[in-house]
């Protein structure tokens, strides 16, 4: 299993994973809208002068089998960023083989390297397999509104992440 960052050459691949993720969400009843993303929007918003999000791919035998789309948020009160995971998807035939775990581990390292306070995302309550997966990593559901669960994960010891200036 290899995890790599997306490049501009991956725009069509990113688009295909977003389409697969939307179909998964549609199947469980979590998405009923019209997918509005295009390859041009992906290129502009992920690979332009100011990237709004980033993508990681999980690859097995040189083939992308999963992806994570994430970005950063900043808390003015805390004075530090957090990492927001927008999408995590692994092809159905490749689930339970470590790709999701490898993507989460890489996201945790990125968050740690960028002095993030935590990782956050949301998931649909009907995605019971996904929620069980996240809980195995130690993610907590902090809120639930209808089917929407809000998750938070701090994958490092809290004491390890104390700001030196505040002690």
C-alpha positions as a printed NumPy array, in Angstrom:
array([[  0.   ,   0.   ,   0.   ],
       [  1.379,   3.362,  -1.015],
       [ -0.036,   6.776,  -0.144],
       [  0.781,   9.675,  -2.425],
       [ -0.296,  13.269,  -2.907],
       [ -2.279,  14.152,  -5.994],
       [ -0.718,  16.163,  -8.804],
       [ -2.361,  18.218, -11.574],
       [ -2.101,  15.127, -13.779],
       [ -4.603,  13.431, -11.439],
       [ -7.548,  15.763, -12.063],
       [ -9.57 ,  13.139, -13.991],
       [ -8.789,  10.534, -11.321],
       [ -9.896,  12.882,  -8.543],
       [-13.102,  13.568, -10.467],
       [-13.763,   9.836, -10.834],
       [-13.313,   9.259,  -7.09 ],
       [-15.661,  12.133,  -6.262],
       [-18.226,  10.533,  -8.573],
       [-17.786,   7.147,  -6.849],
       [-18.095,   8.761,  -3.414],
       [-21.281,  10.557,  -4.46 ],
       [-22.762,   7.266,  -5.7  ],
       [-21.877,   5.579,  -2.396],
       [-23.543,   8.431,  -0.497],
       [-26.557,   8.304,  -2.825],
       [-26.881,   4.55 ,  -2.191],
       [-27.08 ,   4.997,   1.61 ],
       [-29.413,   7.995,   1.289],
       [-26.842,  10.607,   2.307],
       [-26.815,  12.499,  -1.023],
       [-29.697,  13.222,  -3.335],
       [-28.44 ,  16.327,  -5.098],
       [-26.802,  16.92 ,  -8.434],
       [-23.035,  16.533,  -8.569],
       [-21.757,  19.922,  -9.751],
       [-18.013,  19.354,  -9.709],
       [-16.073,  19.349, -12.966],
       [-12.5  ,  18.633, -13.894],
       [-12.014,  22.341, -14.625],
       [-13.193,  23.271, -11.113],
       [-10.952,  20.638,  -9.561],
       [ -7.948,  21.927, -11.507],
       [ -8.661,  25.549, -10.558],
       [ -9.508,  24.941,  -6.887],
       [ -6.982,  22.243,  -5.986],
       [ -4.056,  23.155,  -8.215],
       [ -4.413,  26.918,  -8.735],
       [ -2.357,  29.648,  -7.073],
       [ -4.298,  29.204,  -3.83 ],
       [ -5.262,  25.543,  -3.318],
       [ -8.462,  25.209,  -1.305],
       [ -8.083,  21.472,  -0.692],
       [ -5.636,  18.622,  -1.151],
       [ -5.959,  14.991,  -2.178],
       [ -4.171,  11.828,  -1.144],
       [ -4.433,   8.551,  -3.036],
       [ -4.032,   5.041,  -1.682],
       [ -2.448,   2.847,  -4.319],
       [ -2.078,  -0.893,  -4.536],
       [  0.051,  -2.401,  -7.303],
       [  0.288,   1.033,  -8.929],
       [ -3.508,   1.517,  -9.117],
       [ -5.424,   4.113,  -7.099],
       [ -7.949,   2.311,  -4.898],
       [ -8.92 ,   5.083,  -2.49 ],
       [ -8.694,   8.786,  -1.865],
       [ -8.96 ,  11.412,   0.833],
       [ -9.836,  15.041,   0.11 ],
       [ -8.939,  17.431,   2.939],
       [ -8.188,  21.025,   3.826],
       [ -7.294,  23.157,   6.807],
       [ -9.39 ,  25.38 ,   9.047],
       [ -7.978,  28.007,  11.384],
       [ -9.221,  28.889,  14.856],
       [ -8.541,  32.489,  15.786],
       [ -9.258,  31.708,  19.445],
       [ -6.843,  28.769,  19.608],
       [ -4.353,  30.274,  17.154],
       [ -3.822,  26.953,  15.408],
       [ -5.294,  25.054,  12.486],
       [ -7.254,  21.832,  12.381],
       [ -7.546,  19.44 ,   9.467],
       [-10.971,  18.965,   7.866],
       [-11.51 ,  15.68 ,   6.033],
       [-14.127,  16.251,   3.368],
       [-14.098,  12.833,   1.679],
       [-12.606,   9.43 ,   2.401],
       [-13.455,   6.68 ,  -0.034],
       [-12.01 ,   3.263,  -0.833],
       [-13.24 ,   1.141,  -3.751],
       [-15.688,  -1.479,  -2.475],
       [-13.624,  -4.454,  -3.636],
       [-10.556,  -3.124,  -1.813],
       [-12.088,  -2.309,   1.589],
       [-10.745,  -3.977,   4.732],
       [ -7.28 ,  -4.267,   3.203],
       [ -5.648,  -1.292,   4.92 ],
       [ -6.172,   1.539,   2.43 ],
       [ -8.49 ,   3.547,   4.687],
       [ -6.195,   3.039,   7.662],
       [ -3.176,   4.129,   5.607],
       [ -4.999,   7.252,   4.415],
       [ -6.031,   8.149,   7.988],
       [ -2.483,   7.57 ,   9.241],
       [ -1.109,   9.907,   6.561],
       [ -3.743,  12.528,   7.392],
       [ -2.781,  12.264,  11.07 ],
       [  0.869,  12.831,  10.145],
       [ -0.038,  15.841,   7.986],
       [ -2.106,  17.271,  10.848],
       [  0.733,  16.735,  13.299],
       [  3.317,  18.24 ,  10.927],
       [  1.13 ,  21.345,  10.591],
       [  0.515,  21.762,  14.349],
       [ -3.183,  21.002,  14.003],
       [ -5.295,  20.627,  17.111],
       [ -7.322,  17.744,  15.669],
       [ -8.906,  16.187,  12.6  ],
       [-12.636,  16.605,  12.017],
       [-15.193,  15.41 ,   9.504],
       [-18.756,  14.264,   9.265],
       [-20.291,  10.983,   8.257],
       [-23.775,   9.692,   7.747],
       [-25.202,   7.611,  10.601],
       [-26.417,   5.066,   8.03 ],
       [-22.778,   4.364,   7.141],
       [-22.427,   2.046,  10.13 ],
       [-19.359,   0.307,   8.734],
       [-17.606,   3.655,   8.256],
       [-18.516,   4.871,  11.732],
       [-17.227,   1.631,  13.284],
       [-13.989,   2.089,  11.318],
       [-13.544,   5.664,  12.595],
       [-14.292,   4.665,  16.18 ],
       [-11.59 ,   1.95 ,  16.014],
       [ -9.115,   4.774,  15.423],
       [-10.407,   6.667,  18.435],
       [-12.583,   9.234,  16.668],
       [-15.48 ,  10.516,  18.741],
       [-18.899,  11.542,  17.49 ],
       [-19.17 ,  14.99 ,  19.038],
       [-22.642,  15.842,  17.708],
       [-25.382,  14.276,  15.674],
       [-28.081,  16.133,  13.758],
       [-30.443,  13.713,  12.112],
       [-28.278,  11.325,  10.111],
       [-25.269,  13.673,  10.116],
       [-22.58 ,  12.703,  12.655],
       [-19.762,  15.134,  13.407],
       [-16.499,  13.416,  14.281],
       [-13.314,  14.591,  15.942],
       [-10.035,  12.725,  16.281],
       [ -6.868,  13.695,  18.128],
       [ -4.419,  10.944,  17.111],
       [ -1.566,  12.055,  19.402],
       [ -1.281,  12.447,  23.173],
       [ -2.68 ,  15.811,  24.28 ],
       [  0.364,  16.573,  26.452],
       [  2.579,  16.164,  23.406],
       [  0.76 ,  19.004,  21.662],
       [  1.072,  21.791,  24.253],
       [  2.099,  25.155,  22.85 ],
       [  5.588,  26.008,  24.173],
       [  4.682,  29.655,  24.689],
       [  1.778,  28.74 ,  26.953],
       [  3.462,  25.852,  28.588]])
